[in-house]
Amino acid sequence: MLVLAIVCLSQFVLAQSVQPADIILINAHAYTVNPRQPWAEAVAIRGDRLIALGNAAEIAAYRGASTQVIDAGGRLVLPGFTDCHNHFLDGSLSLLQVNLDDAKTVAEIQQRVKEYAAAHPELPWVLGRGWNYTVFPNGLPDKKYVDEVIPDRPVYLESFDGHTWWANSKALAAAGITRATHDPEGGTFVRDPQTGDLTGAVKEDAADNVVRRAIPPPSHEQVVTALRRGMQEANRAGLVRVISPDGVHVEGGDFAILDVYDELRRAGQLTVRFDVALRVQPPSLLPQQIRRIDEARRRYHDDWISAGKAKFFLDGVIETRTAAMLAPYANAPTSGTLLWAPDQYIRAVRQLDHAKIQIFTHAIGDRAIRLALDGYENAEKTNHTTDARHRIEHIEDIAAADIPRFGQLGVIASFQPLHAYPDDDVLKLWSGNLGPERAQRGWVWRNIQDSGGVLAFGSDWPIVTLNPWPGVQNALTRQTIDGNPPGGWLPQQRLTLAETIKAYTLNAAFSGHREKTEGSLEPGKLADLIILSQDLFKVEPDQIIKSEVLLTMVGGKVVYRSPNWAKSSSAPEATP
């Protein structure tokens, strides 16, 4: 009885001494990603910050007369997810275009494009994305398929991986591309090997530097509409922060519309936090590019909008044999092409590192990955840099000798787990181009982590869905949703659930120098959290894809509530 009296008295004293919370979350099964306090059953929030986590009695002390209460109903609560590689403007605009993500045949693509064009007669160009190389007999599209259904309007369709485009005859003509047009540096207008005629397939920088310039840019109203749609989708998927490395649909990508993000913030309509990089172009880094990045960094550097980062493209993709490899592809004499001369890249990295600008480098092939690591190592030694946390994006096929260099150099390994989804694209086209020996080093998450590297996960939206749950499942299974291949593809690279969640949360925050304010549920950190429909720790890994986000909170405000959420009059309303 004496012990009980002391406990009750201490709770009474605490209740009298603490300032009430604005919101308390009760009946939660909260996985905090904080090793000092891994689990909690209640959370207290004041303003945009977490102020306490603990058991029901401890958090009850923070309840005041005006405190709003959210009953989690025993559901799993997690820190909000960060998408560490997301082309947000591109993806948001794609929501307004024809979607070819799951089209299995040329006829299905034709039907979708035809129906979309008929529904949008006001559009001067028909734009879309998502087609897969495996749809076509030789792995690449032909303009004749689109000409058959849309002969009188330009049509331009992006591949699922964003490295090849498909133009019809009207689009090529509108861009001024003829049989006599030379390939630009870093890009290719694919030609029929027998006749030399343009096929309509456009690779890499030929798309961005030539065709894209002929397409009317979206209006300010279209951009705002698209971003609002994109944020709704992101919050619905449980995303609270997006790291955008660059873009292609609008010159400069998300970096070019920082003022639009700021406009939405000032209007109280920003429900996703953004980190944005500027793509720097070869052949060399220009002083005005550094100034532009630095100016953006000085203007945007808070919890909502942050700039001041640089992005390089070093190579293409393995599917089209444009990724830069140390040895020729298994089925072709080429070994891909570096988009930057090695000496120019190393010099540019050194200059940016000296200016304390964080660097992202797209590097898919083992040669490109090695060059990126060499560039970062050179900058560290030359500038005596510490804790730069430069990143390499994608890392699809790495030489074995380079795996431990991530941990040794403190380089962030930025992966997109769903890229390793073992469908025909990966098991046949991707693996066939590499050959069996190199294909055994596909997306080596486990090896890099076990050698000391930090994994940060994202989607590469709109290349794949921004919904993280298919990616979480693939990180655990390395199987398709149908369970293939049995036992998983390269199963030694699978991760645990806790490791995967950390890669989307605390590691993601670490990759952006934000681990002290984000990425886990701890007092003093931002109140960014999600409530899920099922407990991931209690379901089989192949059921994770069925997870639904029931509620998303950003900065202490509910920004998404699922129709399946048990509505409570005490829960705060979602912001518009």
N, C-alpha and C positions, 0 to 999 in steps of 0.2 A: 504493500500500500504506500509506503514511504517513497519507493522508487517511482511509482505511478504519479504520486503527487508532485515529485520533483520534475518529471517529464512534462506534466501539464503546466506547471508553473513556468518552466523554461519556454514552452511554446507561447504562453500568455505574454511573457516578457518580450519575446521576439516579435510577436504580433504588434505590441505597442511601440517597438523601436524601429520597425521597417516602414518605409514609404510604400503604400499599396501599388500593386502592379496595374497596368492598363489592361492586360490580358493574362489569364492563366489557362494553361492547357492541362486538363486532368485526364485520368484513366488512359494514359498513354503507355505504349511500349516503345520507348524512345531509345534508339541506338545512336549514341552521341558522336562516335568516331573520336572520342577523347579517351585515351587509355587510362587516365587517372579516374574517370568516372564513366565507364562504358555504357551504362544503362540508367534510365530515369523513368519515373512514372508520372511526373508532372513537371511543368515548365512555367516560369514566370517571365513576363515581357513588360518592359516599360519603354515607351517611345519606339525606336527602331532597334532596340538591343535586348538580348537575353540578360536577365538579372539573376536568375537562380534556377537550378535544376535539382530535383531530389524526389523524395517520396511524397505521398499525398499530404501527410501531416506537415512536413516542412514547407511545402509550397502554399498550403492553406493559410499560413501566416501572412502571405502577400495579398490576400483577398480583402478588398475594401468595398465600400458601398457602391462605387461606380465601376468596379472591375468587371470586365466581360469574361465569361467563362466559355471555353470550348471543350466539349466532352469528346475525346478521341475514340471512345468506345472500345478501348483495349487494342486499338490498331497500331501498326508499326509507324513510328515517326522517325524521319531521317533528316539530316541537313539537306537543304535544297541543293540540287545538282548544278554543277557548272559544265557547260559544253565547251571543251577546250579548243575546238577547231570547228568553227561554224561560220559559213559565209551568209550572214544573216540577211543582208539586203537581197542577195541573189535568191536565197530560199524564199524570202517573203514575196518577192516578185513572181517566183515560180508558182505560188499559190493562185495567181491570177492567170496562169497559162495552161496549155494542154499538158496533162500528166501522162507520161509513158512508162512510169516506173515498173509496172508489172505486165507490160505488153509482151506476149510470147511469140507473136508472128508478125510478119510484114503486113498481112491483111488487117490484123487488129490495130496496128499503128495507123494504117491508112484510114480506117474507119474512125478512129478517135480524132485524127487531124481534120478529117472532112466534117465531122459533126461540130467540132470546136469552131472551125472557120465559118460554118453556116450560122452558128449561134452568135458570132461576133463579126458581123459584116463591116462594122465601123473601124476595125483595126487595119492599119496599112500593112503590117507584117503579122504573120501567124507564128508565134513563138511557143516553144515547149521544151521539155527535157525529160530524160530518164531512160532512153532506149539503151538496150544492152547489145554488145558486140555479137553475142552468140545467136542473135536473131537472124543474122545474115550469113549466107553460105561461105563467104571469104572473110568474115569478121568485120566488114566495113559496109556502110550503107551506099546506096546509089540514088542519084537525083531522080531517076526515072520513076521510082516508086511514089514519090511525092508529086511529080509532074502529072502522074495519071489521075490524081484526085484533086489537086489544086494547081492548075496550070496558069492561072491569071493573077496570082498574088505571091509575093515573096514568103517563103516558109523557111524557118531556121530552127533546127532542133538539136539540143545539146545532149551528148551521151550521158549515161549515168555517172561517169567518173569526171566529167567536166574537162576532158582533154581532147575530145573529138566532137566536131559539129557536122550537121547534115543539112546542106542547102539544096533547094530546088533550083531549076534553071532561072526563075525570076529573081531569086535572091542573089545568085551569082552575077546576073546582069545588073541588078541594082547596085551592087558593090563594085562594078566595073571589072570583074574578073573574067578573063578570057583564056583561051588555050595558050596565048602568048604571054600571059602574066607569069612573072618569075616568083618563085617561092621566097617569102620574106625570111630574114634570119630568125631561126628558132621555130619555124612553122612550115607546113606543107599543104599544098593543094593537091590532093590525090588524083592521079591520072590513070586511065586505063593503060595497062602495059602493052597492049596490042596497038591501040589507035592513038594514044596520047591525049585523048579527050578527057576533060574534067569529069570526075564521077560524082561530085557534089560533097564528098567527104573532105573535111577541112581539119587539119591537125594543129594543135598547140597554138603558137603565137600568130599563125596565119588567120585564125579566127578572131583574135582580139585586135590585132593590128590592122586588119583589112576589112573583113566582113562586118564586124561589130560596129565600125564607124559609120556604116551606111544605115544602121537602124536608128530611127528616131528615139532619143532618150526618153525615159518616162517623165511625166510631168511631176511637179511637186505634189500635187494632189494624189497622183497614183502612188508615189513613194510613201506618203503618209498613210494611205489606205493599206498598202502592202505591209508596212511595218506594224500597224495595229493588228492586222491579221496574224502576222508572224509572232508577235508577242503573246497573243491569245493561245496560239499553238504551243509555244514554248512553255508557258505557265501550265497549260493543260498536261504537258508531259513531265512537269516537275522541275523545269529549268528556272533558275533564278539569276544566273549569269551566263553570258556568252562571250567567248574570246574569238574575235573575227580577224583572221590573218590578212584577208584581202578580198577582192571581188572581180567579176568580169562583166556583169550586165551593165553596170554604170562605171565609167572610167573613175578609178580610184576606190571603187567599192564603198564599204562602210566608212572609210576614212573621209571620203568626199562628202558625206552627208552628216558629219558630226554636228553641224548646226541644226539639222532636222531632229536628231536625237535630243539635242539641247532644247529645242522648241517643244518637243513632247514632254520633257522633264518639267519645264517651266509651266506647262499646262496641267501638270499632275497626272500625266497619262503614261509615264514610263513605268513599266512593271517588270522589266528585265534590266540587269546591270550589264554594262558593255565595256570590254577592253578591245581596242581597235589598233591594227597595225597598217602601215603603208607599204605597199609592194614597191621595191626598188628595182629598176630595170637595168639590164646589161646594155652596153659593155662595161660601164664603170659607174661608180657612185659619184653623184654630182653634189657640190656644196649646197645647192639650193634644196636638194632632197633632205639633207641633214637639217637644214634650217626649218623646212616645213614640218618635219617630225618634231623638232624641238619646240617650235611655236605651238603645235597641238598639245604637246606634253605640258607646257606652261599653262595652257588654257583649260585643259581637261585632265584632272588628276584626282578626282574624288571617288567616293564609293559607287557612284552611278555611272559616270562616263570617264574613261581613262584612255588616253592615247599615248603617243611617244614610243612606238615600237616599229620595227622594220621587218619586212618579209622578203625572202629570196625564193625564187624557183630555180633549182639546180638541174632538174631533169623532168621527164614526162612520166609515162606509166608503162608497166610491164606488158599489159594487154596489147598495146600497139608497138611494142619494142622501142619505145622512146625513152624509157628509163635508162640511166647511164650505168652500165655494168662493167666490171673489171675484165670480163671475158665475153666473147660473142654469145649471142643467144643460141639455144640448143638447136633451133630450127631455121636459123638465118645467119648470114655472115656478119651482120652488124652487131655492135655492142651498145647501141644507143648514143645519145649526144648530150654533153653537158651544155646547159644554156648560158653558163658563165665560164669564161676562161679561168682556170684555176688561180693564176696569179692575181687577176682582177678581183675574183671573189675573196681571196684571202686578204687583199688590201682593203676592200670595202668593209669586210667584217672587222678588221682592225680599227678602221676609222670610226665605225658605229660604236664599237665597244669602248673606244676611248671617250666617246661622247656620252657614255653610260646609257646607251639605248639598247633595250633588250631586242634580241634577234630571233626570228623564226626562219627556219630553212626547210623548204619542201625538198626532201631527198628520199627517193623510193628505191633506186638501185644501189648495189653495194659500192660502186665507184662514187656516186654522188654522196652517199652517207659518209664514206671515208673522207671526202673533200670537206664536208661540213664539219666533221670532227677535227680535221687538220686546221681549218680556219679558226675554230673556237680555241683550240690549243695554242695556236700562234698568237692570237689576241691576248690570251691570258698571260703568256710569257712576256710578250712585248709590253703590254700595258700594266702588267702586275695587277690584273683585275682579280677581285674576289667576289664570290657569290653573285655572279652575273645571271645565272639561270637561263642561259640561252637554250633554245629548243630546236629539236629536229622533228619535222612533221612527217608522219606516215611510216617510214622505216620498214618497208615491206620485205626487203631481202638484204640482209646484212652479212658481211664477211665475218667469220667466226672470230677472227683476231680483233675485231672492232667492238665486240659486244661489251667487254669490261670497261671500255673507254668512257661510256656514259657516266658510270659511277666515279671513275678516276677524275674526270673533268667537271663533274657537277652539271652535266648537260641533261635537260629534261627530255624524256622520251615521250613525245606526244603521239599517241596511237588512237585509232578509231576502231574499236573492237569489231564492229559489223563489217568492216572491210575484209576481215578474215573469215567471213561466212562461207563455209565450204560447199558452194553450189557449183554448177558447171563452169562458171566463169573462173573460179579459183582452181578447181581440181583439173580442169581440162585446158582452158586457154592460158591462164596465168602459169600454171605448173608446166604445161607443155612448152611454153616459150623459154622457161628457165632450165628445164631438165631436172631429173630426179634428185641430183645432189644438192643443187641450190634451193630447190623447192622445200627441202627439209629445214630451211632457215626462214620460213615464212612467218612474219609477225611474232618474233621471239620474246613475248612479254615476260615469261617466267625467267628466261636466261638473263635478260637485262636487269630485272628487278633483283634477282638473286646475286648478281655481281655488283650491286650497290646503286643501280640507276633508279631514278624516280619516274614512275609511270603517271601520265596525266591523260585522261580519256575524253574523247569527244565524238562527234558524229560525222563531220564534213558535210553537213546539210548544205545544199540540197542533193549532194551526191547520194546520200541515203537519208532515211527518216531522221528527224531530230529527236524522236522518241527514244530515250536511252535504254528502255527495258529490253528490247531485242539485243542491244549491244551487251548489256549486263549478262543476259542468258548465254550469249555466244562466248563471252569471256570465261564462263564456267564450263561450257560443254564442248566448244569447237565442233558443233554439229548443227545441221539444219533443223528446222522445227519438226521435220519428219524423222529426226533421229539418225540422219546419215552424216558421215559414214559411221557404222557401228564402232563404238569406243572412242569416237572423236578423231578429227584431223589434227595430227601432231599433238596428241593429248598431253604430252609432257609440258606444253606451254600454257595449259589451263591455269586459271587463278582461283582462289577461294572467293566466296561472297564478300567477306570483310575486306580483302585486298581490292576487289573491284569497286566496291562502294567508296573506298578511300581514294581510288584513282579519279573518281568523279567529284570528290568533295575536298578533303583536306589536301591531297596531293595537287589537285587542280588549283586550290588557293595558293599553295606553296609555289606553283609554277608562275604565278603572277605576283609574288612577294606579298601575299595577302593572308598568310596562315595565322597571323595574330588577330585578324578581325573576321575571318570567314572560314568555312570548310568543316566546322564541327559545331556541336551544340555545347557551348561553354559560356558562363557568365562574362559579359563584356563584349561578346561577339554579336554580329548582326543577327537579327531575328528572321532568318531565312530558313524555312523548313517546309517539309511536305508530309502528308499523311497518306498512306497507301491502303489499297483495298485488301491486300493479303500480306501476311508476314513472310518475307522472303527467307527468313531463317527457319521457317517451318514447312516450306513447300519444296518439292523436288526441283532441281535446277531447270528441268525442261518445262516447268510451269511458270517461270518468272515472266515470260513474255505476256502472260495474261494479266499482269499487274495493271491496275488503274490508279492514277493519282486522284484522290478524293478532295484534297485541299492543298493549295499552295499559298504560302505566306512569304512575302518579301518585305523586309524592313518593318515587321510588326503589323502589316496589313494583308488581309486575305485578298489575293489577286485572282484566284480561281477556286471555284467550288463546283464539284461534279454534280450533275443531276442526281447521282446516286448517293450523295452525301445526305445523311439524316439531318434535315434542317433543324436548327435550334434558334430560337428568337434571341438568345444571348450571344450568338456568334456575330462578330463584326462583319459588316457588309463588304463585298468585294469592291475595289475601286473600279471606276468605269474604264 
